[in-house]
Amino acid sequence: MEREPAIIHRLPDELLHAILSFLALDHSELDLNALKAASLVHSSWRDSAQRFIWQAGAELVTPTDVDAFIRTRDRRRCGPSELAVHAHTSTKQLVRLFDACRDGQLQMLMIAAPTRDLDPAVLQHPNLKHLRQLILQGWFVATPASTVQFPFKRLESLVAHDLTPRGRSSLHHFLSALSTSNLDALSSISLPSIAGPLAAETIAQALVPLAPKLKHLGLSLNDRVASTEAHFIPVFEAAATSLYSFECTTLPYALLPHLPTSLRVLATMEEAADIHPTHLIDVVFVRCPNLERLYFACERREIMYKPRGTEAILLARERGIDWRFAGEHDDDDDE
């Protein structure tokens, strides 16, 4: 007797998962986007199949993509765990988009609005309550902390790329609102751009209440204004025993004596070659005895050929510090 061939609806979940994983690979002609489209037009797709392909995330490149995602909300039995929005037309459209994520399983949200106002108040939507990671880019609109309560109490990581023209930044309002929302899990904050010295002071003040729980901090410090650097000293003092890693565009000398003693990872990007090895030997290596990794976005020789440069590199090696430079990888041999 011939055995009836198994149809996909009767396959065990783990086998279905394996099949969809293979089909979703980049080299497959039937990619993940095709699977998503098919799941919306064929009613016999199982919940487990929809859950697999939609939990992989959704990327909406244009406002038209956002509208299409909103229109198909009733056809999806599972919302995405990750959502990247590269363009939108209005705050109202974002609200409708969050409505379409009604199952509340969204854990990562990215909103990029490089030429558009970004009102953090829209993030009060209840369907964002499970967010763990938040990435924002745009012109931040003023949002008084007293008027906002965010639902994502388990937020762990924030990247806020402030593109507001100098003198108009309201990023500090958003950070202050976060500090009053009881976000006990927030342990990583990266601010890739700060709109000038005036914004730096208010942003630093807003960071202080958040600093004691931070394990990672990323800052843009590239205006070379001494007062700007000094504003962030209280942030380091507040994070003196918690901060694990610090990443910055430049590493000004004024901040070195205030680096948290708990620091284990230190990375600097622009103008890394301008850091004098003496400052590393006499300040950083003394101040941060637990340092494990250094990354400088310059060539190794640019540090080595400075006075005490070789001494600094040898001392780092002696202390077990993994010091990497631009273009080096884990399997590279030290010079």
TORBA-748377 format. One line per 2 residues: number of its first residue (from 0); their letters; for each residue x, y, z of C-alpha. Coordinates in steps of 0.001 Angstrom, whole numbers. Example, Ala and Ser with C-alpha at 12.3 -4.5 7.8 and 13.67 -1.06 7.14 Angstrom:
2
0> as> 12300,-4500,7800; 13670,-1060,7140 .
This chain:
335
0> me> 0,0,0; 1365,3387,-948 .
2> re> 1914,5793,1895; 184,9131,1515 .
4> pa> 2840,11824,1049; 3158,14187,3995 .
6> ii> 1834,17647,3392; 3421,20678,4987 .
8> hr> 462,21242,7322; 1175,17938,9077 .
10> lp> 4926,18316,9468; 6298,18655,12997 .
12> de> 7174,22215,13982; 10898,21504,14192 .
14> ll> 10965,20104,10624; 8914,23014,9324 .
16> ha> 11368,25366,11029; 14311,23642,9326 .
18> il> 12676,23883,5890; 11875,27559,6271 .
20> sf> 15370,28255,7606; 16859,26751,4450 .
22> la> 14487,28650,2155; 15235,31912,3938 .
24> ld> 18977,31754,3245; 20344,34547,1093 .
26> hs> 21425,32187,-1664; 17953,30697,-2028 .
28> el> 15806,31860,-4948; 12839,31836,-2558 .
30> dl> 13985,34435,-57; 12433,35564,3205 .
32> na> 10513,38418,1583; 8870,35962,-805 .
34> lk> 7887,33739,2112; 6364,36713,3921 .
36> aa> 4348,37684,869; 3115,34115,418 .
38> sl> 2060,33881,4054; -253,36873,3606 .
40> vh> -2151,35595,579; -2612,31918,1437 .
42> ss> -4946,31179,4341; -3565,27699,5056 .
44> wr> -247,28871,6478; 158,27506,9991 .
46> ds> 726,29749,12963; 4167,28203,13491 .
48> aq> 5174,29031,9905; 3997,32619,10170 .
50> rf> 5685,32938,13519; 9021,31841,12081 .
52> iw> 9102,34149,9075; 7674,37235,10787 .
54> qa> 9670,36964,13989; 12744,37210,11788 .
56> ga> 11855,40896,11494; 10406,43393,9032 .
58> el> 12255,46167,7217; 10146,49005,5821 .
60> vt> 12179,51147,3430; 9564,53589,2126 .
62> pt> 6312,55115,3430; 4532,52881,906 .
64> dv> 6033,49846,2648; 4705,51180,5947 .
66> da> 1195,51546,4501; 1349,48017,3067 .
68> fi> 2371,46615,6455; -553,48418,8090 .
70> rt> -3068,47163,5496; -2032,43526,5938 .
72> rd> -2235,43485,9733; -5267,41166,9786 .
74> rr> -3495,38594,7613; -609,38196,10022 .
76> rc> -1118,35906,12968; 2226,36909,14427 .
78> gp> 3939,40256,14566; 7659,40884,14004 .
80> se> 10100,40787,16882; 12259,43331,15035 .
82> la> 11043,46324,13026; 13180,48777,11036 .
84> vh> 11468,51884,9642; 13646,53825,7208 .
86> ah> 11027,56378,6150; 7577,57528,7235 .
88> ts> 5222,60369,6397; 3960,61459,9807 .
90> tk> 3626,60654,13485; 84,59456,12774 .
92> ql> 1441,56895,10327; 3827,55630,13015 .
94> vr> 923,55246,15445; -996,53164,12881 .
96> lf> 2150,51112,12314; 2480,50359,16016 .
98> da> -1230,49465,16065; -412,46835,13434 .
100> cr> 2098,45266,15848; -790,44438,18124 .
102> dg> 510,41188,19604; 3061,43179,21591 .
104> ql> 6065,40970,20781; 8203,43734,19270 .
106> qm> 11639,43664,20908; 13760,45805,18563 .
108> lm> 12629,49036,16910; 14630,51273,14595 .
110> ia> 13228,54564,13286; 15373,56540,10847 .
112> ap> 14151,60030,9985; 17265,61991,8948 .
114> tr> 15282,64951,7560; 12139,64747,9683 .
116> dl> 11037,65687,13186; 10956,62738,15559 .
118> dp> 8551,63082,18466; 9513,60646,21255 .
120> av> 5961,60894,22613; 4907,58439,19894 .
122> lq> 6906,55792,21762; 4282,55708,24519 .
124> hp> 2308,53208,22423; 1351,50147,24531 .
126> nl> 2434,47721,21807; 6036,48756,22486 .
128> kh> 5981,47417,26032; 8338,44500,25253 .
130> lr> 11044,46582,23557; 14587,45627,24510 .
132> ql> 16473,47648,21892; 15625,51100,20501 .
134> il> 17466,52917,17698; 16361,56439,16781 .
136> qg> 17621,58883,14169; 16126,62281,13426 .
138> wf> 15375,65786,14648; 14214,65272,18224 .
140> va> 11113,67227,19222; 10839,68653,22734 .
142> tp> 9017,66212,25014; 8790,67416,28638 .
144> as> 9577,64539,30991; 6566,65307,33173 .
146> tv> 4167,64535,30310; 5633,61217,29136 .
148> qf> 5690,57686,30527; 7198,55017,28309 .
150> pf> 5806,51457,28453; 9041,49573,27666 .
152> kr> 10153,48858,31220; 12609,46174,30035 .
154> le> 14483,48361,27562; 18174,47414,27636 .
156> sl> 19810,49384,24830; 19308,52838,23306 .
158> va> 21003,54426,20297; 19879,58029,19723 .
160> hd> 21377,59722,16659; 20454,63389,17018 .
162> lt> 20536,65175,13647; 18857,68353,14890 .
164> pr> 20557,71558,13666; 22854,73135,16233 .
166> gr> 21117,75141,18908; 17754,73404,18496 .
168> ss> 18399,69996,20010; 15793,68577,22391 .
170> lh> 17441,65205,22934; 17888,66012,26617 .
172> hf> 14090,66119,27022; 13895,62534,25761 .
174> ls> 16714,61352,28035; 15093,63057,31032 .
176> al> 11800,61347,30227; 13615,58001,30165 .
178> st> 15106,58652,33594; 11632,59207,35073 .
180> sn> 10140,56089,33455; 11796,53603,35850 .
182> ld> 13794,51771,33175; 15823,49594,35511 .
184> al> 17141,47370,32695; 18594,50191,30573 .
186> ss> 22327,49419,30596; 23585,50693,27232 .
188> is> 23297,54194,25728; 25021,55392,22559 .
190> lp> 24781,58978,21319; 26598,59024,17937 .
192> si> 26052,62753,17429; 25549,65692,19762 .
194> ag> 24373,68979,18281; 27094,71287,19558 .
196> pl> 28382,72579,22929; 25033,74004,24027 .
198> aa> 23330,70640,23619; 26196,68818,25344 .
200> et> 25568,70470,28703; 21871,69581,28889 .
202> ia> 22475,66081,27511; 25161,65416,30118 .
204> qa> 22826,66594,32882; 20099,64266,31605 .
206> lv> 22527,61320,31526; 23571,61604,35173 .
208> pl> 20425,59913,36634; 20779,57084,34095 .
210> ap> 24532,56585,34551; 24637,54440,37739 .
212> kl> 23112,51469,35885; 25002,51853,32614 .
214> kh> 27396,49142,31469; 28106,50764,28088 .
216> lg> 28254,54412,27066; 28998,55807,23618 .
218> ls> 29501,59541,23074; 30322,61917,20254 .
220> ln> 32932,64327,21602; 34435,66009,18585 .
222> dr> 33898,69751,18887; 37200,70140,20815 .
224> va> 35660,72544,23329; 37026,72081,26853 .
226> st> 33754,73057,28493; 31940,70369,26502 .
228> ea> 34276,67707,27853; 33881,68951,31424 .
230> hf> 30098,68562,31272; 30494,64770,31109 .
232> ip> 32709,64412,34180; 29636,64044,36479 .
234> vf> 28369,61286,34157; 31576,59294,34686 .
236> ea> 31450,59932,38413; 27897,58583,38551 .
238> aa> 28966,55485,36591; 32174,54985,38575 .
240> ts> 31467,51396,39599; 29141,50177,36850 .
242> ly> 30525,51192,33444; 32084,48256,31583 .
244> sf> 32804,49860,28206; 33182,53384,26857 .
246> ec> 33302,54341,23178; 33923,57884,21974 .
248> tt> 34758,59756,18800; 37692,61452,20512 .
250> lp> 39225,60842,23919; 40108,64233,25445 .
252> ya> 42742,64375,28164; 40374,66240,30500 .
254> ll> 38247,63097,30855; 41044,60586,31441 .
256> ph> 41442,61194,35211; 37693,60654,35604 .
258> lp> 37290,57376,33712; 35360,54840,35821 .
260> ts> 37650,52426,37624; 35324,49595,36576 .
262> lr> 36138,50149,32878; 37202,47056,30936 .
264> vl> 36754,48158,27301; 37811,51512,25832 .
266> at> 37453,52498,22167; 38156,55783,20424 .
268> me> 37649,56592,16766; 38557,59980,15324 .
270> ea> 41959,61496,16120; 43040,58415,18063 .
272> ad> 46620,59061,16967; 46605,62372,18876 .
274> ih> 46452,60620,22248; 49864,60806,23877 .
276> pt> 51240,57467,25155; 52330,59172,28393 .
278> hl> 48684,59885,29190; 47872,56220,28700 .
280> id> 50738,55023,30891; 50395,57534,33722 .
282> vv> 46619,58026,33761; 44534,55404,31928 .
284> fv> 46495,52287,32924; 46672,53508,36530 .
286> rc> 43071,54687,36711; 41591,51559,35075 .
288> pn> 43354,48484,36513; 40690,46133,35117 .
290> le> 41116,47237,31502; 40962,44263,29114 .
292> rl> 40498,45711,25623; 41571,48871,23807 .
294> yf> 40629,49902,20285; 42209,52870,18507 .
296> ac> 41040,53796,15004; 44551,54566,13799 .
298> er> 47526,52506,12709; 49665,50857,15368 .
300> re> 52800,52622,14132; 51179,56025,14750 .
302> im> 51283,55276,18470; 54456,53178,18490 .
304> yk> 56622,55901,16945; 55591,58531,19492 .
306> pr> 57712,59131,22605; 56965,56273,25047 .
308> gt> 54759,54686,22384; 56550,51336,22406 .
310> ea> 56586,51420,26206; 52810,51895,26265 .
312> il> 52216,48993,23879; 54548,46681,25814 .
314> la> 52984,47676,29135; 49512,46952,27767 .
316> re> 50684,43534,26609; 52276,42855,29999 .
318> rg> 48985,43657,31700; 47056,41352,29376 .
320> id> 45274,44195,27575; 44172,43279,24060 .
322> wr> 45034,46501,22208; 43772,46582,18636 .
324> fa> 44273,49174,15943; 42506,49954,12659 .
326> ge> 42520,47011,10270; 43684,44475,12849 .
328> hd> 41775,41305,13637; 41857,38714,16372 .
330> dd> 44152,36443,14366; 46684,39182,13598 .
332> dd> 50080,38962,15249; 51324,41939,17216 .
334> e> 54182,43778,15638 .
